[in-house]
């Protein structure tokens, strides 16, 4: 094998090394969705560039043809891997469920076989010759019909993959939009270089400038990986963790569009929760109950009820937090904890009827008083969330002591209770920890547990 001096050998080698370094970075994140096809694509790029560098450095025609055949292993893998990566990155899981998507590898495998057997059929290239590139020999190939079939497939793959990424970016927070744009831009540079080469517009005829443009592409990918957190921030890095949670997790962007929802919600809707991604949060069947909490700029916790056809109502404790990445506000994360079993146990222990529990649009406040001294012995979460008192500050004290009601309201309540043995939908004011007084529909009845008498008080906020 004879070698020749070629000024493009070093730039192509640099491109191969940068791609290999990027592949090593991605290899550290192999457990992340989309990382394997991206890793494969970067290794294919590196292999292509290494083989092309040796093609340029080879002086003999037979060795240049040999290195072209080696190049095709990387060349034909890149569009397929790019397409698979974009589909995984954009969360199109249904595409991979029946495995048919992997049939796209047929195009790549057949083209590799055609490249290594081209002398017998001439479908990929008809003739291979050498041309003077200005002091060095360049390989010139007369393309065959299979080559143009392959080019059509590779460009269609790039176009579909890019559309998938762009569509994903339209419903993504700012940082995730930038990730998608970086991926499309990086791939687009190389494909643009390939179009220039095939159209005969290269400044040096028969010099494939595609691997040279890969230098720019690899720099773009390096910036994306190391500076803008590709594979590090939602939706990729956190998805595995969020999908494993039993609680429902919904991530909204700044426009209240659903950018992520985990599979835990499937149970409550008897359908694939992923169908809501990209849609406004108002499309959720639980929206009516969530709307006030999500719209609020101050409320971060609450309780909501979701009615499911043919099943008992489901009660959720809701926690809403703002999602940040670095200095940017990306949107909101809504966590729904199913507390239905707790509510049913509470209903059974306190003697609360189904009708009473479901009479309002929200979970009623429940307070259990010891009849002999009016001391609070138990409160539910709605008491804490609605009135602001901590359980430790309320239990062991009377409503009068903590300021829940005044002496007049206390007297009125017990006058009604003692006269009829219960209270049914009476309008009473209750004062929260901020000294704000609101009117509630109060119901109360006496229960006996372990030889002690208790008064169960339920309060539903009066509608405005």
N, C-alpha and C positions, 0 to 999 in steps of 0.2 A: 504494500500500500504506500503510495507516494503522497506527500503533503505539499500544499501550496500556501503561500502567504495571501491572506484575505483580510482586508481592513474591517470587515463586518463580523469576523469571528468573535472578537472580544465583546462587542455590544450584545450579540446573541447569547453568548455565554453568561453575561451579566443578567440578562433577562431570565435565563434558566435558573440562576442562583437565587434571584429575588423570588421567583415563583416557588422554589423549593423551601426557602425560609418561611414564606407565607403558609405553605403546606404544614410545616412544623408547628406554626402557631395554631393553626386549625386543629392539628392532631391532638393538642392539649385539651380540646373541647369536644372530643369524639362522642360524648354522651348527649350532646345538644342536637335537637331536631335540625336537620338540614346540613349538619357538619360533614357527614360521610360523602354525599355527592359533591360538596364544595371541595373537600379534601381530594377526592378523585380528580376533579377538574383541574386543580392546581398542580397535582402530580403529572397529569396528562400534558398540561402546558409546559411544565419543566422538561418532561421527556421529549416533547416536540422540539423545544429550543435546543436542548443538548444534541439531539440527532441532526438538526439543521446546521448547527455549528460545525459538526463533523462533516456534513455534506459540503459546506463551503470550504473546509480545510482540505478536502480530498481533491487530488488532481486527476485521478482516473475515473472514467465514465462509469465503469462497473461498480466502483465503490460509491459513487454519488447516487446511483440507482439503488444500491443496497440501503444507504442511509435514508433515502426517500421512503422506502418500504417500512423502515423502523419508525419514521416520522408519522406514518399513517396510523400507527397504533394510538398515538396521542391525538392526532388531528381529528379522527373520526369519533373519538370518545368525548371530546369537549362539548359539542352541541347537545348530545344526549344527556350528559351529566349536568349541563347548565339548565336544561329543561326540568330534570328531576329535582335539582336543587331549588329552583324557583317555586315549584309546586309544593315541596316540603316546607320551604320558608314561609310561604303564604298560607299554610295550614289547610291545604286541600287534601285532607285525609281520605276522603271517600275515593279519590282517584287511585289510591294505593290498596284499597280493600280487596279488590278482586284480582290484583297482580297483573292485569292486562296491560297496564302502563309500561311494564318492563319489556313488552314486545317491541318497543322502539329500539331496543338494542339490536334487533335484527338488521336494521340499516347499517349500524356500525360494524357488526361482525361480518356481514356480507362484503362490505367495502374493504375491510382488512384482508379478507380472503382474495378479493379481486386484485388488490395491490401486490400480494405476494405471489400471485399466479399470472400476473399481467403479460408475461412473455408468451403465454399459450393462447390467449384470447384477445388481448389488446382492447378490452372494454374500458379500462380506466385511463390508460394512455396508449396511443398507437405507436409512438416513436419517441426515443430518448436520445438527445444529441447534446453536444457542448457548444457554448458560445463564449466569445471573448467578453469579459466584463470590465476590461481595462487593466490588463496585467494579471488577470486570474480567470480561470474557467468557471462558467456557470452552467448548471444543468438546465436544459430546455426540453419541456415535455409537450408533445402534441396530444391534447386531451381527447379522450374517448367518450362515448355516450353515457357510460356509467358515472363518469365524473360529474356531469351536469345534473344527473339525478341526485347524486350525493349533495351537490351544492344547494339544490332546491330544498332538500330535507334539512340541511344545516341552517339555512336562512329562515325557514319556517319555524324551526325549533327555537332559534334566537328570538324571532318575532313573538311567538306565543309566550315564551318565558318572560320577555320584557313587558308584555301586556299584563301578565299575571302580577309582576312586581309593581307596575305602575298602578294597577287597580287596588292592590294591597295598600299602597302608599296613600291613596285618596281617602281611606278611612282610618289612617294611622296618625298618632300624635307626631309633632314636628320632628323629634329625634329619629323616629322610625321611618318617616318619610325620607329623611336624608340617607338612611341606610339603603333603602331601595334604590334611590337615585344613584348612589355611589356604585351599587352592583350593576345597574343598567349602563351607566356611563363607562365603567371599566370594561365591560364586555363589548360595548358599542365601539370603543376605540379600535379594538382588534378586528372586529368585523368590518369596520370602515377601511382599515388597512388592507384587508383581504379583498374587498370590492375594488379598491384602487389597483391592486396587483392583477386581478383577473380581467379588469377592464383595459389593461395595457397602459395605464396612466402612471405607472411607477417611474420615477426619475431614472432608474437603471433597469432597462428591459431584462426580463427573466430573473430579476432579483425579487424574491418574495419578501415584501416589506412587512408582512403580517407579524412574524416573530419580532421584528424591530419595534412595531407599535405595541407589542406585548410588554416592552419595558415600561411604557407609560401606563398601561393597564395594571401592571404589577405594582407600580408606585401608588396608583389610585387604590388598589385593594389593600396595600399596606397601611395607607392612611385610614381607610375604612375599618380595618381590623384593630389597629393600635390606637387610633385617635377617637373614632366615633362608635366604638363598642359593638361592631357587628359580631353577632353570636354571644354578646354579653348581656344585653338588656332585652326586655319584653319586646316581641312575644317569644323569642327563642329560649333565652336562659331560664326564665321562670316557669315555662309551661309545664315541664315535667313535675315540678313541685306542686303547682297549683292544681294540676289534674289529679294528684294523689290525695287532695284534701277531701274530707267528707262534707265540709261546708260548701255552699254555693259561692263562687267568686265571680263577680262581674266587673270588668274594667271598662270604663267609659273615657272617651276623649273629651276635650274641652267643649265640644258641641253636643255632648250626651249621646254620641254614637257608640254602639257596643263594639269594642275592639278585641275583647276576649271574654269568653264565658266557659267555665269548666264543665266537664261531663256530669258533675254531681246534679246539675239542674235537669238532666234527662229524666230522672226518676219522677219529678214533679209534673212534667208535661207529657210524659209518655212519647217522647220524640227526641230527635237529635238537637241538642241545645246549640250546636254550632251554626245552625241555620239562621240564628239571630245575629251573627257577626256581620258587621257592616250596616246593620239596621238601627234606627233610633231606639232608645231605651223604652220609649212609649209603646213599642210593639210587644213588650213582655206582658204576659198575662197577669203579672203581679204589679203592673205599673200603677194602677189606681191607688194601691196601698203605699207604694214607694214614693210617689210623686212629691209629696210634701217634704219628705226627708231629703230627697235629692235636690230639690229646689232651694232648700234652706242653706244659708251661708254659715249658720252657727250650729245646727243640730248634727251630731255625728253618730248618735245612737238612738234606737227606738225599737218598737215592736210592731209587726204587721201580721195580718192574717191573709192567707191565700185559699180561696175556695177551689176545690178540684172536683170536677163532675164525677159522681159515683163514689166519692171517698170522703172521709172526714176532713174538715178544714185543717190546714197546716199553719202553725204559728212559727214565725221567724223572729229571732233577735237580730237586728240590723246594725251593722257597724260600717260607717262610711268614712273613708280617709282620702286625703289628697295624695296623688301619685306624683312624685318628683324624680327627676333624673338630673344629677348635678344641680344646676341652678334653674332648671326649667320645670314649670308645672305642666304635667302631661294630661291630667284629668282626675278622675276619681276611681277608687276601688270600693266596691260594695260587697260586703261579706254577709251572707245570710246563714245564720245558725238555726237549725231546726230544733225548736224547744217544745214541740207538740207533746212529747211524753211527759215533760215537766208540767205542762199546763193541765194535762189530764190527771196527773197525780195530785196537782193542786186542787183541781175541781172535786176530786174524790175526797181528799182530806178535809177540805173546808165546806163540803156540802153545797158546792155551787152547781146549779143546774145548767144543762146545755143551753137552754133558752137565755138564761141570764148571761152566760159567758159570751154568747154570740149576738147579744142584743144591740151592741154598738158596732161602729166601724173599726174600732181598735180594741186592744186588750184592756179590760177595765182595771182600775186600781183596786187592789184587795188589801184590806187591813184586818187583822185578827186581834180583837181586844179581849183581855181577861175580864169577865163580867164583874167580879167582886171589887176590882180596883181601877178598871178602865185602862190598865196598862197595855201597851202594844206588845204582843208576843211574836208576831210574824207579819211581814209585808211581802208583796211580790215585786218583780222587777219593774212593772209599770209604775208602782209607787215611787221607786227610785228615779226612774227616767222622767216621769211626768212632773214630780214635785221637787226633785233635786235633793231630797234628804238621803243621807247614807243610812243603811240598815242599822249599823252600830249606834248611830245617833238617835234612832227612833225606838228600837226595841228596849223595853224596860221603862219607857216613859209613856205618859198619856198624850193624846193629841193636843190637849190643852197646854201641856208643858213644852212641847216642841213648837207650838204656835200654829198647828195645823188648822185649828179653829179657835175662836174666842169664847168667852164665858157665855155669851148670849146664844151663839150657834150650838154650843155644847148642850145648854139647857133645852133648846128647841128640839134637838135630836133625841135626847133621852125622854123628853115629854111624849113625843110621838111613839118612840120605841116601847115605852112602858105601858102606854095606853092600849096598844094593839098587839104587843108582843113581837112586832117586826116593823120594818120601814120598807115601803114599796114606792120606788120612783118619786122620791121627794127631792125638791130642789134646795140644795144647801151650798153655801160658799166654803171653799177650802183655800188655804193660803200656802203658797209654795215657799221654798227657802229664800227666794228673792223678795219675799213679802208682797207678791202679786196675788190678788184674790180672783179666783175664777169659780163659776157656778157649775156644779156637778149634779147629775141625777143620782141620788143615793138610794141604795137598797141595803137592808140589813136583816139578819135573822140570827137566832140563837142556836148553837149546837152544843152537844155534850161530848167530851172526849176524856176518857180516863178519870171519870168522876169530877171533872171540872167543867164549868160553863164558860162558853166563849161567845163573843159576838162577831160574826163575819160581816164586814162592811165592804160593799162594792160601790165604786164611783165611776161613772161615765161622764166625760166632759160634755157640757151642754153645747149643742151646735149653735154657731153664730146665726 
